[in-house]
Protein backbone atom coordinates (compact mmCIF):
# COMPACT_ATOMS: atom_id res chain seq x y z
CA UNK A 1 0.00 0.00 0.00
CA UNK A 2 1.21 3.48 -0.86
CA UNK A 3 -0.05 6.10 1.53
CA UNK A 4 -1.02 9.56 0.39
CA UNK A 5 -2.72 12.47 2.11
CA UNK A 6 -6.12 13.01 0.52
CA UNK A 7 -7.49 16.50 -0.01
CA UNK A 8 -10.84 15.63 1.50
CA UNK A 9 -11.80 14.08 4.80
CA UNK A 10 -13.11 10.91 3.25
CA UNK A 11 -13.32 9.71 -0.32
CA UNK A 12 -15.71 6.87 -1.09
CA UNK A 13 -14.96 4.58 -4.01
CA UNK A 14 -15.55 0.86 -4.55
CA UNK A 15 -11.87 0.45 -5.45
CA UNK A 16 -10.47 2.72 -2.74
CA UNK A 17 -7.86 1.19 -0.50
CA UNK A 18 -8.45 1.39 3.26
CA UNK A 19 -7.67 4.75 4.80
CA UNK A 20 -4.71 4.86 7.17
CA UNK A 21 -5.27 7.11 10.17
CA UNK A 22 -2.43 8.29 12.42
CA UNK A 23 -3.83 7.73 15.93
CA UNK A 24 -3.20 10.69 18.27
CA UNK A 25 -1.08 12.08 15.47
CA UNK A 26 0.90 8.83 15.25
CA UNK A 27 1.65 8.10 18.89
CA UNK A 28 4.63 5.84 18.15
CA UNK A 29 6.31 8.71 16.32
CA UNK A 30 6.50 11.20 19.19
CA UNK A 31 4.53 12.81 21.99
CA UNK A 32 0.91 11.93 21.29
CA UNK A 33 -1.39 14.74 20.15
CA UNK A 34 1.52 17.20 20.03
CA UNK A 35 2.13 19.47 17.06
CA UNK A 36 5.47 17.77 16.35
CA UNK A 37 3.87 14.32 16.42
CA UNK A 38 1.03 15.40 14.14
CA UNK A 39 3.61 16.83 11.72
CA UNK A 40 5.39 13.46 11.69
CA UNK A 41 2.10 11.66 11.15
CA UNK A 42 1.36 13.83 8.13
CA UNK A 43 4.88 13.24 6.81
CA UNK A 44 4.31 9.46 6.73
CA UNK A 45 1.65 10.03 4.08
CA UNK A 46 -1.23 8.95 6.33
CA UNK A 47 -4.62 9.75 4.83
CA UNK A 48 -5.83 11.26 8.11
CA UNK A 49 -4.57 12.16 11.55
CA UNK A 50 -6.72 11.48 14.60
CA UNK A 51 -6.87 13.80 17.60
CA UNK A 52 -8.90 14.13 20.81
CA UNK A 53 -10.37 17.36 22.17
CA UNK A 54 -11.51 18.65 25.56
CA UNK A 55 -12.76 22.02 26.84
CA UNK A 56 -10.93 24.17 29.40
CA UNK A 57 -12.65 26.10 32.18
CA UNK A 58 -12.32 29.30 30.13
CA UNK A 59 -13.88 27.75 27.05
CA UNK A 60 -10.84 26.84 24.95
CA UNK A 61 -10.75 23.63 22.91
CA UNK A 62 -7.49 21.79 23.56
CA UNK A 63 -6.00 18.64 22.04
CA UNK A 64 -5.30 15.90 24.58
CA UNK A 65 -6.44 12.31 24.96
CA UNK A 66 -7.03 12.22 28.71
CA UNK A 67 -9.40 14.40 30.77
CA UNK A 68 -6.38 15.34 32.90
CA UNK A 69 -2.88 16.57 32.05
CA UNK A 70 -1.28 14.17 34.53
CA UNK A 71 0.01 11.51 32.13
CA UNK A 72 1.19 13.63 29.22
CA UNK A 73 2.69 16.69 30.95
CA UNK A 74 4.83 17.56 33.97
CA UNK A 75 1.75 19.01 35.67
CA UNK A 76 -1.47 17.75 37.22
CA UNK A 77 -5.10 18.71 36.99
CA UNK A 78 -8.43 18.19 35.23
CA UNK A 79 -8.68 20.06 31.94
CA UNK A 80 -12.25 21.17 32.65
CA UNK A 81 -11.07 22.80 35.92
CA UNK A 82 -8.05 24.59 34.41
CA UNK A 83 -7.71 27.67 32.22
CA UNK A 84 -5.71 27.50 29.02
CA UNK A 85 -3.03 29.65 30.65
CA UNK A 86 -2.72 27.23 33.56
CA UNK A 87 -2.44 24.26 31.19
CA UNK A 88 0.18 26.08 29.12
CA UNK A 89 2.36 26.59 32.18
CA UNK A 90 3.24 22.89 31.98
CA UNK A 91 5.23 21.03 29.33
CA UNK A 92 4.49 17.89 27.41
CA UNK A 93 6.80 15.06 28.44
CA UNK A 94 8.51 12.57 26.15
CA UNK A 95 8.36 8.78 26.51
CA UNK A 96 11.08 8.92 29.15
CA UNK A 97 9.14 11.47 31.20
CA UNK A 98 11.46 14.35 30.35
CA UNK A 99 9.77 17.75 29.80
CA UNK A 100 9.91 19.01 26.23
CA UNK A 101 9.65 22.51 24.83
CA UNK A 102 6.04 21.85 23.73
CA UNK A 103 2.74 22.42 25.47
CA UNK A 104 -0.71 20.93 24.93
CA UNK A 105 -1.91 22.49 21.67
CA UNK A 106 -5.21 24.18 21.00
CA UNK A 107 -7.50 22.97 18.26
CA UNK A 108 -6.79 26.22 16.41
CA UNK A 109 -3.08 25.39 16.29
CA UNK A 110 -3.74 21.89 14.98
CA UNK A 111 -6.10 23.17 12.28
CA UNK A 112 -3.51 25.73 11.22
CA UNK A 113 -0.86 22.99 11.03
CA UNK A 114 -2.96 20.57 9.00
CA UNK A 115 -4.70 23.19 6.82
CA UNK A 116 -5.92 20.72 4.21
CA UNK A 117 -2.68 18.72 3.99
CA UNK A 118 -4.59 15.59 4.98
CA UNK A 119 -7.87 14.59 6.54
CA UNK A 120 -8.67 15.03 10.22
CA UNK A 121 -10.51 12.50 12.38
CA UNK A 122 -11.54 14.51 15.43
CA UNK A 123 -12.82 12.76 18.55
CA UNK A 124 -14.90 14.84 20.94
CA UNK A 125 -14.38 13.53 24.47
CA UNK A 126 -17.40 14.27 26.62
CA UNK A 127 -19.36 12.74 29.45
CA UNK A 128 -22.93 13.66 30.35
CA UNK A 129 -23.33 17.36 31.27
CA UNK A 130 -19.61 17.96 30.66
CA UNK A 131 -18.06 20.51 28.28
CA UNK A 132 -21.26 22.40 27.56
CA UNK A 133 -21.10 23.94 24.10
CA UNK A 134 -18.00 22.11 22.87
CA UNK A 135 -19.81 20.93 19.75
CA UNK A 136 -20.58 24.49 18.64
CA UNK A 137 -17.02 25.60 19.37
CA UNK A 138 -15.59 22.76 17.29
CA UNK A 139 -17.90 23.47 14.35
CA UNK A 140 -17.13 27.20 14.48
CA UNK A 141 -13.38 26.55 14.46
CA UNK A 142 -13.65 24.13 11.55
CA UNK A 143 -15.52 26.79 9.60
CA UNK A 144 -13.09 29.55 10.60
CA UNK A 145 -10.07 27.54 9.43
CA UNK A 146 -11.80 26.17 6.32
CA UNK A 147 -11.41 22.57 7.53
CA UNK A 148 -15.04 21.48 7.40
CA UNK A 149 -14.67 19.39 4.24
CA UNK A 150 -11.43 17.83 5.52
CA UNK A 151 -12.80 16.74 8.91
CA UNK A 152 -14.76 13.80 10.29
CA UNK A 153 -16.20 13.92 13.83
CA UNK A 154 -16.24 10.76 15.92
CA UNK A 155 -17.37 10.07 19.46
CA UNK A 156 -18.44 7.35 21.88
CA UNK A 157 -21.18 9.77 22.97
CA UNK A 158 -24.44 9.60 20.97
CA UNK A 159 -25.69 13.05 22.08
CA UNK A 160 -22.42 14.59 20.81
CA UNK A 161 -22.95 13.10 17.36
CA UNK A 162 -26.60 14.13 17.38
CA UNK A 163 -25.67 17.71 18.27
CA UNK A 164 -22.97 17.89 15.59
CA UNK A 165 -25.47 16.62 13.03
CA UNK A 166 -28.03 19.17 14.18
CA UNK A 167 -25.53 22.03 13.93
CA UNK A 168 -23.99 20.92 10.63
CA UNK A 169 -25.90 18.12 8.86
CA UNK A 170 -23.34 17.87 6.06
CA UNK A 171 -20.37 17.07 8.30
CA UNK A 172 -19.50 13.38 8.40
CA UNK A 173 -20.02 11.69 11.77
CA UNK A 174 -18.72 8.29 12.90
CA UNK A 175 -19.59 6.21 15.96
CA UNK A 176 -16.81 4.94 18.20
CA UNK A 177 -17.36 1.77 20.19
CA UNK A 178 -15.42 -1.03 21.79
CA UNK A 179 -17.84 -3.78 20.80
CA UNK A 180 -19.55 -3.54 17.39
CA UNK A 181 -23.15 -2.38 17.85
CA UNK A 182 -25.92 -4.88 17.19
CA UNK A 183 -28.55 -2.45 15.96
CA UNK A 184 -27.05 -0.54 13.05
CA UNK A 185 -30.42 0.98 12.14
CA UNK A 186 -30.20 3.03 15.35
CA UNK A 187 -27.63 5.25 13.63
CA UNK A 188 -29.07 6.46 10.32
CA UNK A 189 -26.79 9.51 10.15
CA UNK A 190 -23.57 7.70 11.11
CA UNK A 191 -21.31 6.96 8.14
CA UNK A 192 -18.87 4.57 9.83
CA UNK A 193 -18.62 2.41 12.92
CA UNK A 194 -15.11 2.68 14.39
CA UNK A 195 -14.61 -0.38 16.53
CA UNK A 196 -11.89 -1.94 18.68
CA UNK A 197 -9.63 -4.45 16.95
CA UNK A 198 -10.04 -6.91 19.83
CA UNK A 199 -13.74 -7.38 19.13
CA UNK A 200 -14.11 -6.71 15.40
CA UNK A 201 -14.63 -9.67 13.10
CA UNK A 202 -15.19 -10.06 9.37
CA UNK A 203 -18.86 -10.88 9.91
CA UNK A 204 -19.49 -7.46 11.44
CA UNK A 205 -17.59 -5.63 8.68
CA UNK A 206 -19.68 -7.44 6.06
CA UNK A 207 -22.90 -6.72 7.94
CA UNK A 208 -22.04 -3.02 8.19
CA UNK A 209 -21.29 -2.91 4.46
CA UNK A 210 -24.66 -4.51 3.71
CA UNK A 211 -26.24 -1.68 5.70
CA UNK A 212 -24.36 0.89 3.62
CA UNK A 213 -22.01 1.73 6.50
CA UNK A 214 -18.23 1.70 6.70
CA UNK A 215 -15.92 0.34 9.39
CA UNK A 216 -12.65 1.69 10.74
CA UNK A 217 -10.71 -0.45 13.21
CA UNK A 218 -8.62 0.82 16.14
CA UNK A 219 -5.89 0.59 17.28
CA UNK A 220 -4.06 -1.61 14.76
CA UNK A 221 -0.35 -1.53 15.57
CA UNK A 222 0.83 -4.74 13.93
CA UNK A 223 0.14 -6.59 10.70
CA UNK A 224 -1.97 -9.40 12.09
CA UNK A 225 -5.57 -10.62 12.03
CA UNK A 226 -7.19 -7.19 12.36
CA UNK A 227 -5.10 -5.66 9.57
CA UNK A 228 -6.38 -8.34 7.17
CA UNK A 229 -10.06 -7.56 7.71
CA UNK A 230 -11.92 -5.90 4.78
CA UNK A 231 -12.24 -2.64 6.71
CA UNK A 232 -12.51 0.85 5.23
CA UNK A 233 -9.81 2.25 7.48
CA UNK A 234 -7.19 1.35 10.07
CA UNK A 235 -6.40 3.65 12.98
CA UNK A 236 -2.81 3.09 14.07
CA UNK A 237 -0.07 4.53 16.28
CA UNK A 238 2.42 3.73 13.52
CA UNK A 239 1.10 4.63 10.05
CA UNK A 240 4.47 3.69 8.53
CA UNK A 241 3.58 0.07 9.33
CA UNK A 242 1.18 0.06 6.39
CA UNK A 243 3.51 1.57 3.81
CA UNK A 244 4.66 -1.80 2.53
CA UNK A 245 1.12 -3.09 1.94
C-alpha positions in Angstrom: 0.0 0.0 0.0 1.2 3.5 -0.9 -0.1 6.1 1.5 -1.0 9.6 0.4 -2.7 12.5 2.1 -6.1 13.0 0.5 -7.5 16.5 0.0 -10.8 15.6 1.5 -11.8 14.1 4.8 -13.1 10.9 3.2 -13.3 9.7 -0.3 -15.7 6.9 -1.1 -15.0 4.6 -4.0 -15.5 0.9 -4.5 -11.9 0.5 -5.4 -10.5 2.7 -2.7 -7.9 1.2 -0.5 -8.4 1.4 3.3 -7.7 4.8 4.8 -4.7 4.9 7.2 -5.3 7.1 10.2 -2.4 8.3 12.4 -3.8 7.7 15.9 -3.2 10.7 18.3 -1.1 12.1 15.5 0.9 8.8 15.3 1.7 8.1 18.9 4.6 5.8 18.1 6.3 8.7 16.3 6.5 11.2 19.2 4.5 12.8 22.0 0.9 11.9 21.3 -1.4 14.7 20.1 1.5 17.2 20.0 2.1 19.5 17.1 5.5 17.8 16.3 3.9 14.3 16.4 1.0 15.4 14.1 3.6 16.8 11.7 5.4 13.5 11.7 2.1 11.7 11.2 1.4 13.8 8.1 4.9 13.2 6.8 4.3 9.5 6.7 1.7 10.0 4.1 -1.2 9.0 6.3 -4.6 9.7 4.8 -5.8 11.3 8.1 -4.6 12.2 11.5 -6.7 11.5 14.6 -6.9 13.8 17.6 -8.9 14.1 20.8 -10.4 17.4 22.2 -11.5 18.7 25.6 -12.8 22.0 26.8 -10.9 24.2 29.4 -12.6 26.1 32.2 -12.3 29.3 30.1 -13.9 27.8 27.0 -10.8 26.8 25.0 -10.7 23.6 22.9 -7.5 21.8 23.6 -6.0 18.6 22.0 -5.3 15.9 24.6 -6.4 12.3 25.0 -7.0 12.2 28.7 -9.4 14.4 30.8 -6.4 15.3 32.9 -2.9 16.6 32.0 -1.3 14.2 34.5 0.0 11.5 32.1 1.2 13.6 29.2 2.7 16.7 31.0 4.8 17.6 34.0 1.7 19.0 35.7 -1.5 17.7 37.2 -5.1 18.7 37.0 -8.4 18.2 35.2 -8.7 20.1 31.9 -12.2 21.2 32.7 -11.1 22.8 35.9 -8.1 24.6 34.4 -7.7 27.7 32.2 -5.7 27.5 29.0 -3.0 29.7 30.7 -2.7 27.2 33.6 -2.4 24.3 31.2 0.2 26.1 29.1 2.4 26.6 32.2 3.2 22.9 32.0 5.2 21.0 29.3 4.5 17.9 27.4 6.8 15.1 28.4 8.5 12.6 26.2 8.4 8.8 26.5 11.1 8.9 29.2 9.1 11.5 31.2 11.5 14.3 30.4 9.8 17.7 29.8 9.9 19.0 26.2 9.7 22.5 24.8 6.0 21.8 23.7 2.7 22.4 25.5 -0.7 20.9 24.9 -1.9 22.5 21.7 -5.2 24.2 21.0 -7.5 23.0 18.3 -6.8 26.2 16.4 -3.1 25.4 16.3 -3.7 21.9 15.0 -6.1 23.2 12.3 -3.5 25.7 11.2 -0.9 23.0 11.0 -3.0 20.6 9.0 -4.7 23.2 6.8 -5.9 20.7 4.2 -2.7 18.7 4.0 -4.6 15.6 5.0 -7.9 14.6 6.5 -8.7 15.0 10.2 -10.5 12.5 12.4 -11.5 14.5 15.4 -12.8 12.8 18.5 -14.9 14.8 20.9 -14.4 13.5 24.5 -17.4 14.3 26.6 -19.4 12.7 29.5 -22.9 13.7 30.3 -23.3 17.4 31.3 -19.6 18.0 30.7 -18.1 20.5 28.3 -21.3 22.4 27.6 -21.1 23.9 24.1 -18.0 22.1 22.9 -19.8 20.9 19.7 -20.6 24.5 18.6 -17.0 25.6 19.4 -15.6 22.8 17.3 -17.9 23.5 14.3 -17.1 27.2 14.5 -13.4 26.5 14.5 -13.6 24.1 11.5 -15.5 26.8 9.6 -13.1 29.5 10.6 -10.1 27.5 9.4 -11.8 26.2 6.3 -11.4 22.6 7.5 -15.0 21.5 7.4 -14.7 19.4 4.2 -11.4 17.8 5.5 -12.8 16.7 8.9 -14.8 13.8 10.3 -16.2 13.9 13.8 -16.2 10.8 15.9 -17.4 10.1 19.5 -18.4 7.3 21.9 -21.2 9.8 23.0 -24.4 9.6 21.0 -25.7 13.1 22.1 -22.4 14.6 20.8 -22.9 13.1 17.4 -26.6 14.1 17.4 -25.7 17.7 18.3 -23.0 17.9 15.6 -25.5 16.6 13.0 -28.0 19.2 14.2 -25.5 22.0 13.9 -24.0 20.9 10.6 -25.9 18.1 8.9 -23.3 17.9 6.1 -20.4 17.1 8.3 -19.5 13.4 8.4 -20.0 11.7 11.8 -18.7 8.3 12.9 -19.6 6.2 16.0 -16.8 4.9 18.2 -17.4 1.8 20.2 -15.4 -1.0 21.8 -17.8 -3.8 20.8 -19.6 -3.5 17.4 -23.1 -2.4 17.9 -25.9 -4.9 17.2 -28.6 -2.4 16.0 -27.0 -0.5 13.0 -30.4 1.0 12.1 -30.2 3.0 15.4 -27.6 5.3 13.6 -29.1 6.5 10.3 -26.8 9.5 10.2 -23.6 7.7 11.1 -21.3 7.0 8.1 -18.9 4.6 9.8 -18.6 2.4 12.9 -15.1 2.7 14.4 -14.6 -0.4 16.5 -11.9 -1.9 18.7 -9.6 -4.4 17.0 -10.0 -6.9 19.8 -13.7 -7.4 19.1 -14.1 -6.7 15.4 -14.6 -9.7 13.1 -15.2 -10.1 9.4 -18.9 -10.9 9.9 -19.5 -7.5 11.4 -17.6 -5.6 8.7 -19.7 -7.4 6.1 -22.9 -6.7 7.9 -22.0 -3.0 8.2 -21.3 -2.9 4.5 -24.7 -4.5 3.7 -26.2 -1.7 5.7 -24.4 0.9 3.6 -22.0 1.7 6.5 -18.2 1.7 6.7 -15.9 0.3 9.4 -12.6 1.7 10.7 -10.7 -0.4 13.2 -8.6 0.8 16.1 -5.9 0.6 17.3 -4.1 -1.6 14.8 -0.3 -1.5 15.6 0.8 -4.7 13.9 0.1 -6.6 10.7 -2.0 -9.4 12.1 -5.6 -10.6 12.0 -7.2 -7.2 12.4 -5.1 -5.7 9.6 -6.4 -8.3 7.2 -10.1 -7.6 7.7 -11.9 -5.9 4.8 -12.2 -2.6 6.7 -12.5 0.8 5.2 -9.8 2.2 7.5 -7.2 1.3 10.1 -6.4 3.7 13.0 -2.8 3.1 14.1 -0.1 4.5 16.3 2.4 3.7 13.5 1.1 4.6 10.1 4.5 3.7 8.5 3.6 0.1 9.3 1.2 0.1 6.4 3.5 1.6 3.8 4.7 -1.8 2.5 1.1 -3.1 1.9 
